Amino acid sequence: MPDRYLWNGLRLMYPENWSVQEEEQTLNIESPSGAFLTITCPDDVTQAFDKMRKAMEAEYDEVETEPLSRIVGESLLEGITQRFVYLDLIVTSHIFTVETEEEDFAPLLVQIQGEDRDIEKNMPVFDAMLASLFQTDD
């Protein structure tokens, strides 16, 4: 049974066995296996996106970067996928922005990261969590 979480005026559903931590502008939801979804409400989403991309490239050797375009629900999510090796594991990080035409919806920066196989296995769960952001009915 999914749990609901209210944060910064957003409603988000997530699996009950995942952990949630929040800070002032950041919400982090982590799976039992360590893959995570981070949502940030930055003042400037474009600047925050560039900063996150550059931080990943500075932190890890040989980061492969490619464009990312996904449709979740009725929303187009655009950004990048980065892959790198860490402790002999291939890690995948999807970084993208979420914007809507709704007046009270502030642009978001989202990162989904984890070991490559874990990301593949949990992508439907991540997609469902993101789709829940756009649901207006209870």
JOURHU-V183186 format. One record per helix or strand of 3 or more residues. SS is the DSSP state (H for helix, E for strand). FROM is the first residue (numbers start at 1). LEN is the number of residues. If there is no record, write none. Layout:
ss=SS from=FROM len=LEN
ss=SS from=FROM len=LEN
//
This chain:
ss=E from=2 len=6
ss=E from=10 len=6
ss=E from=19 len=4
ss=E from=26 len=5
ss=E from=36 len=5
ss=H from=45 len=15
ss=E from=64 len=9
ss=E from=75 len=12
ss=E from=89 len=10
ss=E from=108 len=8
ss=H from=116 len=18
//
